[in-house]
Amino acid sequence: GMAMLVLLLLSAVPVASAQDQPNGATIQWAQQILDQQGFYQGRASGKMDSATAAAIAAYQKKNGLKATGRLD
């Protein structure tokens, strides 16, 4: 289901740019998923801000992953 899809996204290493940061589209997609799951409130901006990092960390923690706050 959707949770498994998010788990795959957050546990897999996404294709990253030269700076080793996920691109805006990846971040925006993650924000939309996290919003649906109740971890993120706000606009899916595609920017990795503190609210996004906190939402990712909360999701990771809930799912028994290392809470890095990054899409790794």
Disulfide bonds with the S-S distance in Angstrom:
none
